[in-house]
Structure formats: structure tokens, C-alpha cells
């Protein structure tokens, strides 16, 4: 029997494939195709190519090329660094800076293993709240964090030459603060100035550089006719050449960066800073910060500042959960451990639920924010202040007055302390009904150049009113500051350098009260579900109570 007609179920397999069996005409076509086909050697070569291509596909080489072709700017070889702001800026924006040391320490070892480029833990406002409200020693907080965070860099920054106060302090006091930050565990130190005055930033940066820690200089961002790309390029170049900083930090405290602006600003700055790390720091006040980050990365930024949800969004930074997912979707690497991130997020979620603290919410787009540029925390304070004065109906007028005052004062950036200067002056103008009738000392000092070089002149008519109505005790020209550390050591001969640094900023009994508060609480205890239920029940207004009894079985 011919092989093509082998009965079904036979153990002999036909020489030709089953689909080629049939009538002699089909068999003839098959033989004809076989004669025209590959030789045995060519078939072997084709097989080798096939297996090579399949192995390459399985390894992801082709998929990476496809991703890059489909999404311009994608690059799987490029890892985007992440700076965590959960323990510093996030709770400053969402919890009024009321995160305690006990809140932080339980998850510090987890955060150390997530993969952050650095963890920012403390700055001026955290020192202020620790001393005045929480009665916790901020230096001890740093030491305890350093004990638990062994691999990741811990960072802080100084606010120009103000540190904690509104007024400038002598250079030797600035140096003392930098030295104590490093001695207590900080390994990266930065500085920012609300006027982008590099001279003011160098006071801290040079001391930090001399102590061998990494440094970063800030470009404080805002919208105005004078805050151009050229200005930021000039400032970045100065920080690199005069400060020899390791990184440049684009600090958008007001959440004002837009997608269009980031596309021009990042490449312009990148061209003058070389291979130094370029960091993006923004807030979600207008709802578009995540998009700004992604466009900034495409344009050349290599580091973003995020927070761990639920301490993200709202007035805080974008969440690392969302940003990591979006970066990976675009073909970048975000080298963070997602599982550990979720554990840390759950810890802070339980704290928020137990203590009634707010969680970050995604905000809708607000175009008017670009007019007044007031930080989120100040907006809530304005509402409270006007309500106490019975002037809640003047809230919109106050926002418009803030925009006007800022314009007249030469467009100061709406960050501490200048945001407070503008806001207080606007409140006084609205409440008293006469503009610049009452002038705070800080506003007069600002207008006269006490805080650095102004980027734009103060309106001439406004300057006349400020000088006339401001305190006569303020000289028209600032005098150089005399060293303050020698006097401080004489006043407190038995104080440590840590204590002296605090006493240089806080007068009266504030430091004494903090030191007398007793041992710091370092462990956080979660409430048991039953205890929490009873506590919530006790807080309710109960109008009727039902009792039931169950008869025992006999």
C-alpha cells in the first residue's frame, strides 16, 4: 500500500506531511515546491536565525526597541532617581507639620530599603514645630533616624541666611547650624533663597562643602515678567561655578510649573550644569504636577521629588506609587520597591485614621492659582483669620489684593518668608481699607534690600508709602551683621552646640520648655479595632440605647 494511503491508526508516519497527501496532482505540486525550496544547509541556517530571534524576543531586546519607537523619549536604560518628601514636606503641607518622631521611626528601616536617592527629613519649619509645639528635641529626632536609616542619604536644607527666623543671622550662626546638621546624621545639605540671590545661598553651601557632604542649590520658581528662563540659567550657572554644588534643585513650592514651561526651562538649565543631577520639586496645587514631572524627565531631568500616598497629592507632592507606574509605562526605570512603599503607606494611613488627620486628595485644576500664587497652607489661614474678623465675604478681594501687592513689591517668590510678607500686607490693606497705611517691619526691610538684591524695583509710589508709614527704627540702609556665636557662648556657658543652635533662633523659655518636656516618645501604638470602635462610639451623640439579654441554655 502506498505510504500516502496508510490506514488511519497505523504506527508508520508518512514521509510527507499529512497536509501534502492526496491525489497525484497534489503530490506533484509538493515535489515541485520541494525542488524549488531551500537546500538542507539553507534550512539549517534559517532555523538558527529563527531560534536566535526567538531568544532575543524572549529576552526583551525587541520589546525595548518597540517601546522606544512607539513612545518618543522612552529609554529603559535610564533610571530616574527619587527623593522622598514624606517625612518633611508632605506632612508640612497636609498635617500642619505635626508628624511626630514616633510616627516616623517604625517605618524608617523600611524606607531605607525602598531605593530612594535620599530621604529629606527636616528643615526650618520642622525645627520650629518640634521646639514650640511638639516639645521634641529635633536633634534627637535626627540621631534616631540615622540609627535606623543606614544605607540611604538623609538630607536637609537651609532657608537662605534666615534659617528659622524672618531676619538674617550672622554667618557664624549659619555655620553652626550646618555643622550640627552634619554631626547629627545629615549627609546632603541644600539652600534656597526667595530672591534667588546666590550670595545668600553660598553662606551655607560652602560650609557644607568644607565638611565633605553633598550639596544642592535651589532655583526657586515662580511666574512673573522677571523670572525668565534666562534668569534661572544664570542662577544655575552661578551655583555651579561659585558653589560647586553636586545637584541643582528646581523648587516649585507654589505648584506653578506647567507642561509648556518645563519643556523650555529644563533643557536650558541642563545645558549649563553638565552631568550634575537635576531635580524637580513641585506640588499638586493645580493638579498637573505629575504631568510636569513626566515632561521634565523627557526634557532631561533625572530626579523627581515625591511622597508616599496617602501623604501625597493635595498641597503635597505627587505620589511615588503613581509616578513609578507612569515612568515605567514610558520606558524609564524607577528603582523603588513597590511592596515596601505600600507597607509604609499603610502605616501612615492607619495613623491618619486613628488620629483624624487628613489624607491627600487629587485636586481639580485651578487657573486663578496662577494669579495670586499663594501656597495652600496660607489660603486656609486666610479663611480662618477673615472668619474671626467677620470678613469672610472679603476672601476673594484678599486674593486679588495679594496679587496686586506682589506685583507692586517687585514679584517676590511666594515662599517663606516672602509669601508671609505679601499676605500680611494684603490682609492689612483689606481690613483697614487704606493701602499701606500700616506696614510691617519685614515689608519695609524687604523693600529696602535687607534680604538681598531685588529682581525688580518696588513701585515708586508704594515705596514712598512704605518708607513713610513703616517703623522709623529701621534704617534706610542695612548694616553688616556682627558675629553672634561668641556672645551666645557667654550667655549659655554650659550649653552644648546643639542647644546653642536652637537658642540662637528661639528666645525666652521655648527651648527650656522643650528640654523640660521629658523623654521623647519613640514608639507608636496602633489602637485595637475594639478600642477604636468604642472611642468612636463615645464621641457620638447617642439618643437611645438598646440592651438585650440571651437566656442561657438549660
Backbone torsions as a table, in degrees:
resi	resn	phi	psi	omega
1	UNK	NA	133.8	179.0
2	UNK	-60.2	149.9	-178.8
3	UNK	-60.9	-32.5	-179.4
4	UNK	-66.3	-17.6	-178.7
5	UNK	-109.4	21.6	179.3
6	UNK	-56.6	130.0	-177.2
7	UNK	-60.7	152.1	176.1
8	UNK	-60.4	140.4	179.3
9	UNK	90.2	-5.6	179.4
10	UNK	-66.9	147.2	179.2
11	UNK	-80.8	-10.3	178.3
12	UNK	-86.4	129.2	178.7
13	UNK	-95.2	134.4	-179.0
14	UNK	-61.4	150.5	178.8
15	UNK	-64.1	-40.2	178.8
16	UNK	-91.7	151.5	179.1
17	UNK	-58.0	152.4	-177.3
18	UNK	-57.5	-36.0	-176.5
19	UNK	-68.0	-15.7	179.6
20	UNK	-94.8	-1.0	177.6
21	UNK	-77.1	160.1	178.4
22	UNK	143.3	-146.0	-177.0
23	UNK	-72.6	169.1	-176.9
24	UNK	-65.5	-26.8	178.6
25	UNK	-66.3	-42.6	177.5
26	UNK	-65.2	-40.4	179.0
27	UNK	-64.0	-34.1	178.3
28	UNK	-67.0	-41.8	178.3
29	UNK	-63.2	-37.4	179.3
30	UNK	-63.6	-44.9	179.5
31	UNK	-62.7	-37.6	179.4
32	UNK	-64.1	-43.8	179.2
33	UNK	-65.2	-37.6	-178.6
34	UNK	-65.4	-37.6	179.2
35	UNK	-65.5	-35.1	-179.8
36	UNK	-83.8	-9.9	-174.0
37	UNK	-78.1	-168.4	-179.0
38	UNK	-68.9	151.0	168.9
39	UNK	-76.1	172.6	-178.9
40	UNK	-61.8	-39.9	179.5
41	UNK	-65.4	-40.1	179.9
42	UNK	-68.7	-36.3	177.5
43	UNK	-63.7	-37.5	178.7
44	UNK	-65.1	-41.2	178.8
45	UNK	-65.2	-42.0	178.6
46	UNK	-62.4	-38.4	177.8
47	UNK	-63.7	-39.7	178.4
48	UNK	-63.4	-42.0	177.7
49	UNK	-62.3	-41.4	-179.8
50	UNK	-60.5	-48.5	-177.7
51	UNK	-67.6	-33.6	175.9
52	UNK	-63.7	-45.7	-179.2
53	UNK	-65.0	-39.6	179.3
54	UNK	-64.4	-41.4	178.2
55	UNK	-64.3	-39.4	178.5
56	UNK	-64.7	-39.8	178.2
57	UNK	-63.5	-44.3	-179.2
58	UNK	-65.5	-29.4	179.3
59	UNK	-76.1	-14.0	178.2
60	UNK	96.8	1.3	-177.2
61	UNK	-63.7	-44.2	-179.2
62	UNK	-71.0	-37.3	-179.6
63	UNK	-64.6	-36.7	178.0
64	UNK	-64.0	-42.2	178.6
65	UNK	-64.0	-40.0	179.6
66	UNK	-64.4	-43.6	179.8
67	UNK	-61.6	-40.9	-179.3
68	UNK	-67.0	-36.1	-178.9
69	UNK	-72.4	-36.4	-177.5
70	UNK	-76.5	-29.7	-175.7
71	UNK	-123.8	96.8	-179.1
72	UNK	-55.5	135.8	178.7
73	UNK	93.9	-11.8	-179.5
74	UNK	-71.6	147.1	-179.1
75	UNK	-160.2	102.6	-176.6
76	UNK	-68.8	-20.1	-179.6
77	UNK	-77.6	-8.9	-174.9
78	UNK	-101.3	118.7	179.1
79	UNK	-97.2	130.8	179.3
80	UNK	-95.7	120.7	179.1
81	UNK	-72.9	154.1	-178.0
82	UNK	-130.1	126.9	172.8
83	UNK	-101.8	128.8	-178.5
84	UNK	-90.5	134.2	179.6
85	UNK	-115.6	10.4	-175.4
86	UNK	-59.9	-42.4	-174.0
87	UNK	-86.8	-0.8	-179.6
88	UNK	-127.4	-76.6	-171.7
89	UNK	-78.4	-32.4	-175.3
90	UNK	-62.7	-51.8	-179.5
91	UNK	-74.2	-22.3	172.1
92	UNK	-62.0	-37.6	-178.5
93	UNK	-83.7	-33.7	-171.4
94	UNK	-106.6	-29.9	-176.6
95	UNK	-117.0	20.9	-179.4
96	UNK	53.7	35.3	177.0
97	UNK	63.4	28.9	-175.6
98	UNK	-100.2	23.9	172.6
99	UNK	-75.1	127.0	-178.4
100	UNK	-91.3	168.7	176.4
101	UNK	-62.8	-36.5	178.3
102	UNK	-64.5	-28.8	174.9
103	UNK	-67.1	-34.9	-171.6
104	UNK	-83.3	-45.3	-167.2
105	UNK	-59.7	-39.0	-177.9
106	UNK	-59.4	-29.8	-177.0
107	UNK	-105.8	1.7	-179.4
108	UNK	-58.6	-45.0	177.9
109	UNK	-63.0	-34.0	177.1
110	UNK	-66.2	-44.4	-179.8
111	UNK	-64.5	-30.1	177.7
112	UNK	-63.3	-28.0	-176.1
113	UNK	-97.9	-3.0	-176.3
114	UNK	-67.4	-38.0	-179.0
115	UNK	114.7	19.7	179.0
116	UNK	-68.7	148.3	174.1
117	UNK	-66.4	-37.6	172.7
118	UNK	-163.0	160.6	177.2
119	UNK	-116.8	119.4	178.5
120	UNK	-85.6	125.8	-170.2
121	UNK	-117.3	-24.0	-173.1
122	UNK	-159.8	149.8	174.4
123	UNK	-155.0	-164.5	-171.1
124	UNK	-57.6	-47.9	-174.7
125	UNK	-67.2	-34.8	177.8
126	UNK	-65.1	-40.4	174.5
127	UNK	-59.4	-44.7	-176.8
128	UNK	-61.4	-47.0	-177.7
129	UNK	-70.3	-38.6	178.1
130	UNK	-58.3	-46.8	-175.8
131	UNK	-73.6	-47.9	-168.9
132	UNK	-86.3	-31.2	-172.4
133	UNK	-118.1	-47.6	-177.3
134	UNK	-81.6	-18.6	-177.0
135	UNK	56.5	43.2	176.6
136	UNK	-115.9	142.4	177.6
137	UNK	-75.9	111.9	-177.5
138	UNK	-64.4	-28.9	178.4
139	UNK	-69.0	-38.0	176.9
140	UNK	-66.3	-36.8	176.0
141	UNK	-56.5	-45.2	179.9
142	UNK	-62.7	-43.6	-178.8
143	UNK	-64.0	-41.3	179.1
144	UNK	-66.3	-38.6	176.8
145	UNK	-65.1	-41.1	-179.1
146	UNK	-64.0	-34.1	177.8
147	UNK	-64.0	-31.5	-175.9
148	UNK	-96.9	-23.0	179.1
149	UNK	-106.9	97.8	-171.2
150	UNK	-99.8	-22.2	-174.6
151	UNK	-107.2	-33.2	-173.5
152	UNK	-91.9	141.9	178.0
153	UNK	-67.7	139.1	173.6
154	UNK	-105.4	134.9	-174.3
155	UNK	-126.4	159.4	173.6
156	UNK	-148.3	171.6	174.9
157	UNK	-148.3	157.6	179.2
158	UNK	-109.2	143.7	179.4
159	UNK	-87.1	90.4	177.2
160	UNK	52.2	-133.7	176.4
161	UNK	-106.2	16.2	176.3
162	UNK	-87.1	-35.9	-172.6
163	UNK	61.7	-89.0	-179.5
164	UNK	-110.4	-34.0	-174.8
165	UNK	-82.9	175.7	173.1
166	UNK	-79.3	-38.6	-177.2
167	UNK	-82.0	155.1	175.7
168	UNK	-67.2	151.9	175.8
169	UNK	-118.5	159.3	-179.6
170	UNK	-61.3	157.9	-177.9
171	UNK	-62.8	-32.1	-179.6
172	UNK	-70.2	-27.2	174.8
173	UNK	-73.4	-40.0	175.0
174	UNK	-58.6	-45.1	180.0
175	UNK	-62.3	-39.8	178.5
176	UNK	-60.7	-43.2	-179.7
177	UNK	-64.0	-42.9	178.8
178	UNK	-62.7	-44.0	179.9
179	UNK	-61.1	-41.2	-178.2
180	UNK	-72.6	-33.7	175.2
181	UNK	-60.9	-46.1	-179.6
182	UNK	-66.8	-42.8	-178.4
183	UNK	-63.1	-27.6	-177.6
184	UNK	-98.3	11.3	169.5
185	UNK	119.3	-3.4	179.6
186	UNK	-77.4	133.4	-178.0
187	UNK	-117.4	-5.1	173.2
188	UNK	-139.8	131.7	-176.5
189	UNK	-130.6	135.7	177.4
190	UNK	-125.4	176.9	177.3
191	UNK	-149.5	145.5	173.9
192	UNK	-135.1	158.6	179.4
193	UNK	-139.9	133.3	-176.4
194	UNK	-66.4	-14.7	176.3
195	UNK	-105.7	3.5	-174.5
196	UNK	54.4	36.2	178.4
197	UNK	-86.4	108.2	-175.0
198	UNK	-63.5	-33.7	178.4
199	UNK	-56.7	-39.5	-179.9
200	UNK	-68.9	-33.6	-178.6
201	UNK	-77.2	-31.3	-174.8
202	UNK	-65.1	-25.1	-178.8
203	UNK	-55.4	-43.6	-179.8
204	UNK	-85.2	-39.2	-174.3
205	UNK	-63.9	-38.9	-179.1
206	UNK	-68.4	-37.8	177.2
207	UNK	-65.0	-44.4	179.6
208	UNK	-62.0	-43.0	178.0
209	UNK	-60.6	-39.9	178.6
210	UNK	-65.7	-25.7	179.0
211	UNK	-87.1	-1.6	174.1
212	UNK	86.3	15.2	178.3
213	UNK	-101.2	159.7	178.4
214	UNK	-70.9	150.2	-178.1
215	UNK	-130.0	152.8	174.4
216	UNK	-141.6	139.1	179.3
217	UNK	-109.4	144.8	-173.1
218	UNK	-102.1	141.4	166.2
219	UNK	-104.7	101.8	-177.2
220	UNK	-77.1	123.8	-169.9
221	UNK	-100.0	143.7	167.8
222	UNK	-160.3	174.6	178.7
223	UNK	-104.7	125.1	174.6
224	UNK	-170.7	167.0	177.4
225	UNK	-63.8	-21.6	-176.7
226	UNK	-97.4	-16.3	-178.7
227	UNK	-91.1	74.1	-176.4
228	UNK	-94.2	168.8	174.2
229	UNK	-58.5	-37.2	-179.5
230	UNK	-62.7	-38.5	177.8
231	UNK	-62.9	-45.1	-178.3
232	UNK	-68.4	-35.1	175.7
233	UNK	-63.6	-43.5	179.1
234	UNK	-62.5	-43.8	-179.8
235	UNK	-65.3	-43.5	178.9
236	UNK	-61.4	-41.8	179.6
237	UNK	-63.3	-39.7	177.3
238	UNK	-64.2	-42.7	-179.8
239	UNK	-62.9	-36.6	179.4
240	UNK	-72.3	-46.7	-174.0
241	UNK	-77.4	-40.9	-176.3
242	UNK	-93.4	-31.8	-177.8
243	UNK	-101.3	-13.8	-179.3
244	UNK	49.5	44.9	-177.1
245	UNK	-71.9	155.6	178.3
246	UNK	-85.5	-21.5	-177.6
247	UNK	-150.6	154.9	173.6
248	UNK	-112.6	136.0	-171.6
249	UNK	-121.0	110.0	175.6
250	UNK	-83.1	103.8	-170.4
251	UNK	-100.4	105.9	-179.6
252	UNK	-107.5	76.0	-175.4
253	UNK	-65.4	-26.9	-178.0
254	UNK	-90.5	0.4	-178.2
255	UNK	62.9	41.1	-172.3
256	UNK	-101.4	-11.8	-179.4
257	UNK	-62.7	141.1	176.4
258	UNK	-117.7	164.9	-180.0
259	UNK	-62.0	-42.5	-179.3
260	UNK	-63.9	-41.7	-177.1
261	UNK	-70.7	-38.0	-177.4
262	UNK	-65.8	-28.4	-179.5
263	UNK	-67.8	-27.0	178.5
264	UNK	-97.1	-35.0	-173.3
265	UNK	-72.6	-45.1	-176.7
266	UNK	-62.5	-50.1	178.7
267	UNK	-60.9	-36.5	-179.2
268	UNK	-64.0	-43.8	179.3
269	UNK	-71.6	-40.9	-179.5
270	UNK	-56.3	-34.5	-177.2
271	UNK	-65.3	-23.2	-175.6
272	UNK	-108.1	-5.3	-178.0
273	UNK	-105.3	-0.8	177.2
274	UNK	65.7	-137.1	-176.8
275	UNK	-91.7	13.5	176.5
276	UNK	-68.2	150.4	-178.5
277	UNK	-67.4	135.7	179.6
278	UNK	-113.1	113.2	-173.7
279	UNK	-105.4	141.6	176.0
280	UNK	-109.8	129.6	178.6
281	UNK	-131.9	116.2	179.0
282	UNK	-141.5	177.9	-179.9
283	UNK	-129.8	156.7	-173.0
284	UNK	-91.7	30.5	-175.3
285	UNK	-64.6	-28.3	177.7
286	UNK	-107.6	-0.3	176.3
287	UNK	85.7	-2.1	-174.6
288	UNK	-112.4	7.4	-178.5
289	UNK	-57.6	-40.5	177.5
290	UNK	-58.7	-40.8	177.7
291	UNK	-65.6	-39.8	178.4
292	UNK	-61.0	-42.9	178.3
293	UNK	-59.1	-48.0	-177.0
294	UNK	-63.0	-42.6	178.2
295	UNK	-67.8	-35.3	177.9
296	UNK	-65.1	-39.1	177.1
297	UNK	-63.8	-44.1	177.6
298	UNK	-60.4	-33.2	-176.3
299	UNK	-82.4	-9.6	176.1
300	UNK	132.3	-5.5	175.6
301	UNK	-70.5	146.0	-178.0
302	UNK	-124.7	16.1	178.5
303	UNK	-156.0	138.6	177.8
304	UNK	-126.9	151.4	177.1
305	UNK	-101.9	124.2	-178.6
306	UNK	-134.1	172.3	173.7
307	UNK	-128.8	162.8	179.7
308	UNK	-92.2	119.5	175.9
309	UNK	-62.4	138.8	19.5
310	UNK	-88.6	3.6	176.3
311	UNK	-91.4	57.1	179.5
312	UNK	-148.5	170.0	-178.5
313	UNK	65.8	-167.9	-173.8
314	UNK	60.5	-127.8	177.6
315	UNK	-84.6	-3.4	-177.9
316	UNK	-92.8	-164.6	-178.4
317	UNK	-83.8	167.2	171.1
318	UNK	-60.6	154.9	-178.9
319	UNK	-79.4	144.5	176.6
320	UNK	-67.0	-30.3	179.0
321	UNK	-59.5	-48.2	-178.7
322	UNK	-71.3	-42.9	-176.2
323	UNK	-67.4	-39.2	178.7
324	UNK	-62.6	-42.7	179.2
325	UNK	-62.5	-44.5	-178.1
326	UNK	-70.4	-37.4	177.3
327	UNK	-63.0	-43.3	179.5
328	UNK	-66.0	-36.1	178.3
329	UNK	-64.2	-28.3	178.7
330	UNK	-87.8	-0.2	176.6
331	UNK	99.3	4.1	177.8
332	UNK	-93.5	166.8	175.0
333	UNK	-104.8	133.2	171.4
334	UNK	-119.2	101.4	-169.2
335	UNK	-83.1	66.1	177.8
336	UNK	-126.3	149.7	-179.9
337	UNK	-86.6	106.0	-175.2
338	UNK	-62.9	-37.1	-178.4
339	UNK	-64.9	-42.5	178.1
340	UNK	-67.2	-36.3	176.4
341	UNK	-58.2	-44.3	-179.4
342	UNK	-65.4	-36.4	177.6
343	UNK	-63.4	-44.1	178.8
344	UNK	-64.8	-42.3	178.6
345	UNK	-60.8	-39.7	178.8
346	UNK	-65.3	-36.6	177.2
347	UNK	-59.0	-48.9	-178.4
348	UNK	-72.7	-27.3	175.6
349	UNK	-66.1	-41.8	179.2
350	UNK	-66.2	-38.3	176.6
351	UNK	-62.5	-45.0	-179.3
352	UNK	-61.6	-42.2	179.3
353	UNK	-67.0	-40.4	-177.0
354	UNK	-70.6	-35.4	-174.7
355	UNK	-106.4	4.2	177.4
356	UNK	69.0	32.5	179.3
357	UNK	-90.7	150.7	-177.7
358	UNK	-73.6	154.4	174.3
359	UNK	-107.0	150.1	-179.7
360	UNK	-66.8	134.5	179.3
361	UNK	-122.2	145.5	177.0
362	UNK	-69.2	127.3	-177.5
363	UNK	-94.6	150.8	174.8
364	UNK	-79.0	159.2	-179.1
365	UNK	-64.8	135.0	-178.6
366	UNK	-130.3	102.7	-176.5
367	UNK	-70.5	-29.7	-178.2
368	UNK	-68.3	-20.1	178.4
369	UNK	-58.8	-29.9	-179.2
370	UNK	-73.7	-12.0	177.4
371	UNK	-86.2	-55.5	-176.7
372	UNK	-85.3	-30.7	175.7
373	UNK	59.6	28.0	-177.9
374	UNK	-81.9	131.0	176.5
375	UNK	-59.3	153.8	-174.7
376	UNK	-58.8	-40.7	-179.3
377	UNK	-63.4	-35.6	178.7
378	UNK	-69.6	-33.7	179.0
379	UNK	-60.5	-44.5	-180.0
380	UNK	-66.2	-37.0	177.6
381	UNK	-64.7	-39.2	178.4
382	UNK	-60.0	-44.1	-179.3
383	UNK	-60.1	-43.9	-179.0
384	UNK	-65.2	-46.1	-177.9
385	UNK	-62.2	-44.0	179.5
386	UNK	-67.2	-36.4	178.6
387	UNK	-64.1	-40.4	178.8
388	UNK	-64.3	-29.7	179.2
389	UNK	-91.0	0.7	-177.6
390	UNK	70.4	28.1	-176.4
391	UNK	-121.9	33.1	-178.6
392	UNK	-58.8	-28.9	-178.7
393	UNK	-69.5	-10.4	-179.2
394	UNK	-97.5	12.6	-176.6
395	UNK	-61.0	-47.5	-179.8
396	UNK	-63.5	-38.4	177.4
397	UNK	-62.9	-36.8	179.5
398	UNK	-65.1	-42.3	178.7
399	UNK	-61.6	-42.3	178.8
400	UNK	-65.8	-36.3	178.5
401	UNK	-67.7	-36.1	176.6
402	UNK	-59.8	-44.9	179.1
403	UNK	-61.8	-39.0	-178.9
404	UNK	-70.0	-44.5	179.6
405	UNK	-61.5	-43.2	179.7
406	UNK	-60.2	-41.6	179.6
407	UNK	-63.6	-42.1	-177.7
408	UNK	-70.5	-28.5	-178.8
409	UNK	-86.7	5.8	176.3
410	UNK	90.7	27.9	173.9
411	UNK	60.4	54.4	172.1
412	UNK	-65.3	149.3	178.7
413	UNK	-72.0	136.5	-175.0
414	UNK	-82.1	64.4	171.7
415	UNK	-131.5	165.9	-179.6
416	UNK	-60.2	133.5	3.5
417	UNK	-95.2	-4.6	-170.3
418	UNK	-70.9	-28.9	175.7
419	UNK	-61.4	-39.2	178.2
420	UNK	-67.8	-38.7	178.7
421	UNK	-59.9	-49.4	-179.2
422	UNK	-63.3	-44.7	-177.0
423	UNK	-64.2	-44.7	-179.3
424	UNK	-64.3	-42.9	179.3
425	UNK	-63.6	-39.2	178.8
426	UNK	-65.3	-40.8	178.1
427	UNK	-61.8	-45.4	179.4
428	UNK	-62.2	-40.0	179.7
429	UNK	-63.7	-41.8	-176.9
430	UNK	-73.9	-44.7	-175.4
431	UNK	-67.7	-41.8	-176.2
432	UNK	-88.2	-12.3	175.4
433	UNK	76.9	-0.8	177.7
434	UNK	-131.6	124.0	-172.7
435	UNK	-73.5	130.7	176.8
436	UNK	61.1	24.6	172.6
437	UNK	-71.0	-38.4	176.6
438	UNK	-115.5	126.5	-175.2
439	UNK	-125.6	118.1	176.0
440	UNK	-63.8	153.9	180.0
441	UNK	-58.2	-39.4	-176.5
442	UNK	-65.4	-34.8	178.8
443	UNK	-67.0	-41.0	178.3
444	UNK	-65.6	-42.1	178.6
445	UNK	-62.5	-40.8	178.1
446	UNK	-60.3	-48.7	-176.8
447	UNK	-63.3	-27.7	-178.6
448	UNK	-92.4	2.2	175.1
449	UNK	89.0	17.7	179.6
450	UNK	-65.6	-26.2	-174.5
451	UNK	-103.5	8.0	178.3
452	UNK	127.0	-178.4	-176.9
453	UNK	-74.1	126.6	178.3
454	UNK	-77.4	139.9	-179.1
455	UNK	-77.8	-25.0	177.2
456	UNK	-141.2	147.8	-177.9
457	UNK	-69.8	150.2	173.5
458	UNK	-71.9	141.9	177.4
459	UNK	-51.3	131.8	-172.6
460	UNK	-59.3	-45.1	180.0
461	UNK	-64.6	-40.9	179.2
462	UNK	-65.6	-41.0	179.5
463	UNK	-61.1	-40.0	177.8
464	UNK	-60.6	-43.7	-179.5
465	UNK	-68.0	-37.2	178.9
466	UNK	-64.1	-45.7	-179.6
467	UNK	-65.8	-39.1	-177.3
468	UNK	-72.0	-42.8	-173.4
469	UNK	-94.8	-12.5	178.0
470	UNK	-75.6	172.9	-177.3
471	UNK	-62.0	135.4	178.5
472	UNK	-75.0	-12.8	179.4
473	UNK	-73.6	-15.9	-177.9
474	UNK	-88.8	118.0	-179.2
475	UNK	-67.0	151.1	-178.4
476	UNK	-71.3	-15.6	178.2
477	UNK	-131.9	127.2	-177.5
478	UNK	-67.8	143.1	177.8
479	UNK	-96.7	149.1	176.8
480	UNK	-60.7	144.9	-179.2
481	UNK	-83.7	136.4	176.3
482	UNK	-83.8	152.5	177.9
483	UNK	-55.2	144.8	-175.7
484	UNK	-117.8	-10.4	-173.3
485	UNK	-72.6	-38.0	-180.0
486	UNK	-61.4	-46.5	178.5
487	UNK	-61.0	-39.5	-178.5
488	UNK	-66.0	-40.2	179.4
489	UNK	-66.8	-35.1	176.9
490	UNK	-68.2	-36.4	-177.9
491	UNK	-72.2	-34.2	-179.3
492	UNK	-128.3	75.3	-173.0
493	UNK	-66.1	-25.1	-176.6
494	UNK	-99.3	3.3	-176.3
495	UNK	-82.3	145.2	174.0
496	UNK	-74.3	168.4	178.4
497	UNK	-65.1	-33.5	175.9
498	UNK	-61.1	-45.7	-179.9
499	UNK	-67.1	-38.8	179.3
500	UNK	-62.2	-39.4	178.6
501	UNK	-60.4	-42.9	179.0
502	UNK	-67.7	-41.5	-178.0
503	UNK	-68.7	-21.7	176.4
504	UNK	-69.6	-17.8	-177.6
505	UNK	-109.0	-29.0	-172.1
506	UNK	-118.8	119.4	-178.3
507	UNK	-90.6	174.5	176.2
508	UNK	66.9	-141.9	-173.8
509	UNK	-100.2	13.4	-174.9
510	UNK	-62.5	-45.1	178.3
511	UNK	-69.5	-39.9	178.2
512	UNK	-59.9	-44.4	179.9
513	UNK	-63.4	-38.2	178.2
514	UNK	-65.2	-45.2	-179.1
515	UNK	-66.5	-28.9	-178.8
516	UNK	-84.5	-3.1	-174.8
517	UNK	-72.3	-11.5	178.7
518	UNK	95.7	-176.9	-176.6
519	UNK	-60.8	144.8	178.8
520	UNK	-75.8	139.1	174.9
521	UNK	-76.4	125.6	-175.8
522	UNK	-117.2	-5.2	179.7
523	UNK	-119.9	141.3	179.0
524	UNK	-109.5	131.7	-177.7
525	UNK	-109.4	119.7	175.2
526	UNK	-74.3	142.0	173.7
527	UNK	-71.8	143.3	172.3
528	UNK	-73.3	150.1	-176.5
529	UNK	-53.4	-40.2	-178.8
530	UNK	-66.6	-42.0	179.1
531	UNK	-62.5	-42.2	179.5
532	UNK	-64.6	-40.5	179.6
533	UNK	-62.4	-43.9	-179.6
534	UNK	-65.2	-40.5	179.6
535	UNK	-63.4	-44.0	178.9
536	UNK	-66.1	-37.0	179.4
537	UNK	-66.4	-38.8	-179.3
538	UNK	-67.2	-26.4	-179.2
539	UNK	-79.0	-14.4	-178.9
540	UNK	-82.1	156.8	175.2
541	UNK	-90.1	107.3	-174.9
542	UNK	-96.5	126.1	-179.5
543	UNK	-103.2	-18.1	-177.4
544	UNK	-150.7	137.3	-179.5
545	UNK	-123.1	134.6	179.0
546	UNK	-111.4	137.6	175.3
547	UNK	-120.1	145.9	176.1
548	UNK	-138.6	147.5	177.4
549	UNK	-123.5	150.1	179.0
550	UNK	-118.1	121.1	-179.7
551	UNK	-69.3	136.8	-179.9
552	UNK	-74.7	145.7	179.9
553	UNK	-71.4	142.1	179.8
554	UNK	-116.5	NA	NA
